[in-house]
Amino acid sequence: MESASPGDLVKVTGAGPDLDGIVFDAPSSAKIVVAVVDPVRGPVFRTVNLSALSERAQDGPRDKALRLLIRRTPSPIRGAARGGSAGGRGRSGFTRGTMHRPTGR
């Protein structure tokens, strides 16, 4: 598979049985977050390499559970783990919160 976008139907191949999945996120060009049904734990997200994915054309029997998992999970936030401030938060020029102000002394 050359590229994947959120919502694509895929088959995850690799160590173990092939699993039907739905692409949730593509944080990089090589790693893809896919919703799959784990035989033991149920619907979960797995980060896999793009080369471990192949396209599939039809819905599978477990796609309803995967779509429910994707729908109840908030969308990923870009840049949150990089440190620094996120744009649009707080007032410009003020990087620290207010200090404690003692009362009555």
C-alpha positions as CSV (number, residue, x, y, z in Angstrom):
1,M,0.0,0.0,0.0
2,E,1.4,3.4,-1.0
3,S,-0.5,5.7,1.4
4,A,-3.3,5.6,3.9
5,S,-5.8,8.2,5.0
6,P,-8.3,8.0,7.9
7,G,-11.3,5.9,7.2
8,D,-9.6,3.5,4.7
9,L,-10.5,-0.2,5.0
10,V,-7.3,-2.2,5.4
11,K,-6.0,-5.7,6.2
12,V,-3.1,-5.8,8.7
13,T,-0.6,-8.5,8.0
14,G,2.4,-9.5,10.0
15,A,3.2,-11.7,13.0
16,G,0.0,-13.6,13.7
17,P,-3.3,-13.8,11.9
18,D,-4.4,-11.2,9.4
19,L,-6.8,-8.7,10.9
20,D,-9.3,-6.4,9.3
21,G,-8.9,-2.8,10.3
22,I,-9.8,0.8,9.6
23,V,-7.2,3.6,9.5
24,F,-7.6,6.1,12.3
25,D,-4.6,8.3,11.9
26,A,-1.3,8.7,9.9
27,P,1.2,10.5,12.2
28,S,4.0,9.9,9.7
29,S,4.5,8.6,6.2
30,A,5.7,5.2,7.6
31,K,3.6,4.6,10.7
32,I,-0.2,4.3,10.7
33,V,-2.6,4.0,13.6
34,V,-5.2,1.3,12.8
35,A,-8.3,0.2,14.7
36,V,-8.4,-3.6,14.8
37,V,-10.3,-6.2,16.8
38,D,-7.9,-8.1,19.0
39,P,-9.0,-11.7,19.6
40,V,-8.5,-11.3,23.4
41,R,-9.0,-7.6,24.2
42,G,-11.6,-6.6,21.6
43,P,-11.5,-3.3,19.5
44,V,-8.1,-1.6,20.0
45,F,-5.7,0.8,18.2
46,R,-2.4,-0.5,16.9
47,T,0.4,1.4,15.4
48,V,1.8,-0.5,12.3
49,N,4.2,0.1,9.5
50,L,2.7,1.1,6.2
51,S,4.2,-1.9,4.5
52,A,2.2,-4.2,6.8
53,L,-1.1,-2.9,5.3
54,S,-3.1,-4.0,2.3
55,E,-6.3,-2.5,1.0
56,R,-9.6,-4.3,1.2
57,A,-12.8,-3.5,-0.7
58,Q,-15.7,-4.8,1.4
59,D,-16.8,-4.2,5.0
60,G,-16.1,-7.0,7.4
61,P,-18.3,-8.4,10.1
62,R,-16.4,-6.5,12.8
63,D,-16.3,-3.1,11.1
64,K,-19.3,-1.8,13.2
65,A,-17.3,-2.2,16.4
66,L,-14.3,-0.5,14.9
67,R,-16.4,2.5,13.7
68,L,-17.8,2.8,17.2
69,L,-14.3,2.8,18.7
70,I,-13.2,5.5,16.2
71,R,-16.3,7.6,16.8
72,R,-15.9,7.7,20.6
73,T,-12.1,8.5,20.5
74,P,-11.1,12.1,20.3
75,S,-9.1,13.1,17.2
76,P,-5.4,13.2,17.6
77,I,-3.8,16.6,18.4
78,R,-0.8,17.6,16.4
79,G,2.3,19.0,18.1
80,A,1.2,18.4,21.7
81,A,4.2,16.2,22.6
82,R,6.8,18.5,21.2
83,G,7.0,20.9,24.1
84,G,6.6,24.6,23.8
85,S,3.4,26.5,23.7
86,A,0.5,25.7,21.5
87,G,-0.8,28.6,19.4
88,G,-3.9,30.3,20.5
89,R,-3.7,29.5,24.2
90,G,-3.7,32.1,26.9
91,R,-2.7,35.7,26.4
92,S,0.3,36.7,24.4
93,G,3.3,37.8,26.3
94,F,2.4,35.9,29.5
95,T,4.2,32.6,29.7
96,R,3.7,31.8,33.4
97,G,0.7,31.6,35.6
98,T,0.1,34.0,38.4
99,M,2.1,33.5,41.6
100,H,0.5,32.8,44.9
101,R,-0.5,36.0,46.8
102,P,-0.5,35.7,50.5
103,T,-3.4,37.3,52.3
104,G,-3.5,39.1,55.7
105,R,0.1,39.3,56.7
